[in-house]
Amino acid sequence: MSRPVHPVTLEVVRNALYAIAEEMSVILMRSARSPLLKEAGDLSSALTDAGGRLIAQGRDIPIHLGVMAFTVKELLKRVPAERLQEGDVWYLNLPEVGGNHLPDVKAIRPVFAGGRLLAFAINLAHWADIGGAVPGSYVPWATECYQEGVRISPVRLFSAAGPDREKLDFLLSNIRGRDEREGDVFAQYAANDVAARRLGELVSRYGADTLEACFDALHAASEAQMRAALRALPDGVWEGEDWLDDDGVDARPLRVSVRVLIKGDEATFDFTNTAPQARGPVNTTSFIACSAVYYAMKALVAPEVPPNDGCYRPLHVVVRRGSLLDADPDRPVVGGNHETSQRVVDAIFKALAEALPERVTASGPTTSGVLIFGARAPADGRWTILYEVHGGGEGANAARDGASAIRVHMSNVMNTPTEVIEAEYPFRIEEHSLRPGSAGDGTHRGGLGFRRAYRVLAPEVTLTSMLDRRVVPPWGVAGGQDALPFRITINPGPHARDFGSKATTTLRQGDLVLIETCGGGGWGPPARRTAEAREQDRREGYV
């Protein structure tokens, strides 16, 4: 049992830990080579204690942060603590080692105080390419994990002596965009190096014993707050489901089903009736299922509770081995990270709509809306990869209309500015505008999706999509109407070609790719919307 900590000391340390996690993300974003990191911010940072228990995180991407609550714990099962040394930075991307999908590479640095393991700094960066059969490493037709890219079991790429060039060169030789990836590797190292120094400053000020006591106190406080939030809810059982459009290989929807049991100060989320594992790349891990549960409960029930290991202790997740949410390790998973995870959140929101009608929102762009363009540089033939995400209209709730052109739920990635795309890639953005008529009607209407058009300027470009909400639309709630789904069109006009949500093709110079994103679902019966609101909708292009 840790000794008691003075409340003022605890609060100072808590804020210092969150500041360190925030600084890590800033360092990573400013140091990275890839626009996906330095512009879109597809990255996250966190700190854990010596046992791998999450103690602080940046204001980053929920799907990453929930997964990283497990990553260090799983690392320590493969790399015992006694093997770790000051200055080590270990890299990994294996989904089964507290992970999600191969492009999300984690960098982990143990932090010592006087030779004693005190904590870990961990960051996650989405690499724009990790190898595999298709530029960008999203393989819509993949039926096994080996087609998706390099699988990095925990490997030490840095030590106190510096980078291990032999291992680093081996890794970089198996992925596209070597120079850009190497820059991102060093940016991840730099972020963890800053975190180690900042933790060292805290040790110098307070001592390792006090810091460990603070870690324990923070876990205990968050656990108590989450339990109190759960006790404020009615006991009961609620069920919900949502559907993936397809898995990219078989053209049929896949069910994500949850049974939520709230009893006293604990909640259980049972996904036993979710679809079996898929042939295509929408499978995922139990860590993703937990991450989605953590997010949903933080958003709906306990938004003010600091997220850490203690916060999640009263939440229990049940998944069936061999299902979509706990697939065999050799199954493809690249889309499961940000598509299946969001179906989990939507299923939970549907389940709790009756219990929490004033809090649950209608569905929106609960997909990453990924388009990946791959082109070879004319000077040297090297690959350049544009990985672009697309939001849509937010779902409405009991208090307000949904916002337009926004990301919701498990993702928090920005779009790449038009100026950056046109400066660094062979494309011209010919349209970026709201999509009229895409919102779901209701007492409160959903937000609008948007349109973005990419003109190809290179002789040849690969295009890959990985998104959902193209077949199954964002749903309304409490009598609100559904919104329009996603649509992707190549060369709009008389020779237009509809492009699938999980597909890949080759484009030629002059081709135009138009993506029209989904709107948000409505809340409440449309007949109850006021005349004043209808007039404003007309003026602003919602109808």
Secondary structure, 3 states (H helix, E strand, C coil): CCCCCCHHHHHHHHHHHHHHHHHHHHHHHHHCCCHHHHCCCCEEEEEEECCCCEEEECCCCHHHHHHHHHHHHHHHHHCCHHHCCCCCEEEECCCCCCCCCCCEEEEEEEEEECCEEEEEEEEEEECCCCCCCCCCCCCCCCCCHHHCCCCCCCEEEEECCEECHHHHHHHHCCCCCHHHHHHHHHHHHHHHHHHHHHHHHHHHHHCHHHHHHHHHHHHHHHHHHHHHHHHCCCCEEEEEEEEECCCCCCCCCEEEEEEEEEECCEEEEECCCCCECCCCCCCCCHHHHHHHHHHHHHHHCCCCCCCCHHHHCCEEEECCCCECCCCCCCCCCCCHHHHHHHHHHHHHHHHHCCCCCCCCCCCCCCCCCEEEEEEECCCCCCEEEEEECCCECCCCCCCCCCCCCECCCCCCCCCCCHHHHHHHCCEEEEEEEECCCCCCCCCECCCCCEEEEEEECCCEEEEEEECCCCCCCCCCECCCCCCCCCEEEECCCCCCEEECCEEEEEEECCCEEEEECCCCCCECCHHHCCHHHHHHHHHHCCC
